[in-house]
Amino acid sequence: EGEHVTQDEDTLDTWFSSALWPFATLGWPDENEELDYFFPTDILVTGYDIIFFWVIRMIFSSIYNTGKVPFHHVLFTGLIRDPQGRKMSKSLGNGVDPIDVVNEYGADALRFTLITGNSPGNDMRYDEKRILASRNFANKLWNASRFVLMNIEEGDDLDFKGVNLELEDKWILKRLNDVIVDVSKNLDKYEIGLAADRIEDFIWNEYCDWYIEFAKIRLYGDDEEAKANVKKVLLYVLKNMLVLLHPFMPFITEEIYSSLPNKKDLLIVEDWPEFRKEFDFVNEESNVNSVIEAITAIRNQRATLNVPAKTCQKLTILVENKENIPLIEEIKDQFVNLAKASEVEVLAKEDSEIKDEEGIVRLVFNEFSVLMSLDELVDYEKERARLKDEIKRLEAEIKRASGKLSNKGFVEKAPEKVVNEEREKLAGYEDLLEKTKASLEEIKDK
């Protein structure tokens, strides 16, 4: 209600001003180097809900004023909707302030969440749990990077030339090669979500969960040359990971990059990684993949048998092809490191006289099989007692659930969802009881 407020007569409406954006921001109508170099632009990224209001006006206005279409491609993104699938609006009051999200989780976590988990053009429901998962990924990367940098000392030779590589080094370099190709191809096709998912999977599951663990044997060992070589590989792969992830999470990657010992001024001016033919270690990759599968299977088998974490066992590895024995010998210490093996014996399958006997578990993989002796792992008396206690517990649960479901008052008055949940519990208890009895039967005479 001010007395001296007047409307500016020269204000452009939103749609008209946006129509001028591709060329007016570059100095048009004056001719200059920026306009010649950047116009027409490569791509416009926008939501599909403003095709008519915004995109069409940009094209019409550009053709009318410059005679050129303003961009070569348009990438239409979906809309971000609330958890119920409704469009966010002021009238509904269901919007989310991105500043609040950034303050709690970080800009990278919000950005990564909006990039991943959906296909191009499809709408996305806002889910705070996914932002938390993205923040956890950022933490994983931060901690892995800190681990690498903490193990680098002043004066270390970090010039990576791709020589003196161990089997696990060749594996991670081959995997890096693959992720460079996959991320580059997906970005070229504007499959941004797939590209982000691919680099996240590589960083979390391959570099952090496996390669860093593989590297610890040399990092903590006494062989100084082996220690120096693994540091070079760790740092080389880390640097390339940061470059690949930078378009998706620019802030944390730039911050980590600033601490690297062999860097340029800024990550944003680093060269994009390229496929290196000399790192195409197909056979080595296959063997290490089988080792990873084997270690995972051994861990699962131990968990199933409730083997105490400190209990170690001897492993026998039977190699299908004699030519692969040197490769397995090279990485067999990882079974000691990651699968609680007390000793690892590597034999050619054809030379082995070991038969499948009772008390031996055989885990079969592409290049080899692993034999585990249950007698070393299981205290049968304790296991029988545990299984009997579990059977008693399950029988009590079945009796309770059956009694509840036989009560007409409960079945008729309780919500249908609650009744169905109780029926599912009963079926689960009965199935588990059958399996537990079978397990007890297997070891009752041991």
Secondary structure, DSSP 8 states (H G I E B T S, - for coil): --TT----TT---HHHHHHTHHHHTTTTTS--HHHHHH-SEEEEEEEGGGIIIIIHHHHHHHHHHHSS-SEEEEEEE--EE-TTS-B--TTTT----HHHHHHHH-HHHHHHHHHSSS-TT--EE--HHHHHHHHHHHHHHHHHHHHHHHT--TT------S-S--HHHHHHHHHHHHHHHHHHHHHHTT-HHHHHHHHHHIIIIIIIIIIHHHHHHHHTSS-HHHHHHHHHHHHHHHHHHHHHHTTTSHHHHHHHHTT-SS--S-GGGS------GGG--HHHHHHHHHHHHHHHHHHHHHHHTT--TT--EEEEEEESSGGGHHHHHHHTHHHHHHS-EEEEEEEEGGG------TTEEEEE-SSEEEEEEHHHH--HHHHHHHHHHHHHHHHHHHHHHHHHHT-HHHHHHS-HHHHHHHHHHHHHHHHHHHHHHHHHHHHTT-
